[in-house]
């Protein structure tokens, strides 16, 4: 592992410019964000993108998860649209996917994390964000929104992707 790593967020460096996610895949958007910042600041960078993929919707909302119900990026609107689309569907299997893209010394690396589960028929819980009130992880009896922050983060797709990135960095 490198002798020291200094992690800074865009907020830390006063960069509030939103990077438009124009790629057609979660991997593409993660890379787009990491490469944009790496070039802009001439530094190594990692960034992520995530999405909810529902089996019976052929992977939708997928890369469009944040703006599934429109450009306003409203969590409740997105959930409402999803529940309407799944109203008469028996197959409610889904998974969350996070891809972390690392641009390190000009080379690109991808690290993926997923968590399988199902979409509930109603919203349950008030914690979390996005689709958390309707996503119940496999082998659990409550949604992400019913879990504490700590409990959710023990099994989250982001944690899995980040662990893979850290293992890679540690091996350097």
N, C-alpha and C positions, 0 to 999 in steps of 0.2 A: 504494500500500500504506500502511496506517496507519503512523504514525511508530514505534510500538512495539507489540509483542504479547507478552504475558506468558502463556506456556503453563503450566498447572497441571493435574496429574492429580487424580483424586479422593483418591488416597493423600496427595498434597501438602497437601490441605485437610482431612485427617482425616475423610473421609466414606467409610465402608466399607459403607454401606447398598447392598444389591444391588437394582437396579431390575428388577422383574419384566417379562420380555419377553412381553407379551400380544398384540401385534399379529399380524396374519395374514400379513404380508409382511416381508421384510428391510428395505425402505424404512420401513415403519411402525415397526419396532423401533428403527431408528437414530434416527428422529424422536422417538419416545417417550423415549429416553434423553437426547437433546440438550435437548428441551423441559423434561423433569423437572429437570435440573440448571440450565438457564437460569432457570426460575421459582424454584427453591429458593434460588439464590444471587444472583438478580437480575443476571445477567451474560450475556455472549455465550458460546456454547458449541458445540463440535462433538463428535459421537459417531459410532460406526460400528456396523454389524452385518454379518455375513458368513454365507455358507452355501454348501454344495455342492449343485449341481443336476445330477441325472443324467437324461439324455434318456429312457432306456427305463423310468424310474420316474416319468415325467410331472413331472419337476422335484424329486422327493423326493431327499434329505431336506429340502432347501430351508431354509425358516425354522425347521425343527425339527432342524437339523444337530447342534447341541450335545446335544440330548436324544433323538436318533433311537431309541436302544435303551432309553430310560427317563429318569426324572428325575434319576438319579444322575450324568448327564452324563459318562459314562466313554468316553474315546476308543477304547479297544480293543473295548468292547462295541459301539460305533457302527460301527466298521470291520467287525467280525465279522458284524453284522446285514446290512450293505451287501453284503459278499462272498457271503453266503448268498443274498440276494435276486437277485444278479446271476449266480449259479452257472451257469445254463444260458443266459445271455444273450449274444448276439454283439455287439449294439450297446452298447458300454461308454463312449460319449461322455458327457462331463460338463464342467461349468465351475464354477469358483469365482467368487463374486460378492461384492463388498463395496460397501456404500453408506455414504457419509459424509454425515451430516446436519449442517448448520450453522444455528444460530439466531443471527442477527446483527441486532441492533437490532430485535428482534421479528419479523423476516422469516425464513422457512424456505427453505433451499437444499439440494438433493441432488446428490451427485457419485458416479458409479458407476464401478467398475472390475471387469473380468472377465478371466479367463484360461481358455482352452479347453484341454481335454486328454482323457485317458481314465482309466478305473479299471482298475488292474492286477488280476491274478488272485490275487496273494499280496502280503503286506506286504514292502516293500523299503526299507531304510534306517532310521536311528535319530534323525535330526535332525528338528526341527520339532515339530508337534503336530497334533492333530485327525486329519484324513484324509490328511495329508501322505504316510504310507507307501504309500498306494494310488492317489495321484493323480500321473499322469505328464503334464506339460504338453505341448501340441502342439509338434512339432518338436524334442523332447528325448528322450533315451534313458534318463533316470533320473527317479525320483520326486522330489517336493519334499523328502522325508525323506532322500534321497541327496545332495541339494545342500547346500552350505554356506549359512549364514545370508545371507551377502552375495550369493551367486549367486541364491538364491531371491528375494531382495528386489529384484533387478534386473528381474524379470518379474512380480512378485506383483500380485494384484488389489487389495490394500491400497495398494501404491505407486501404482498407476494412479489410484485414487480420490483419494488424497492429493495427487497432482500436479495433478489437476483443481481441487481445493479451493485449492491454493496459487496456481494461475494466476488463479483468481477473486479471491483476496485481493490478489494483486499488482496487479490491474487497478483496485482501489479507489482 
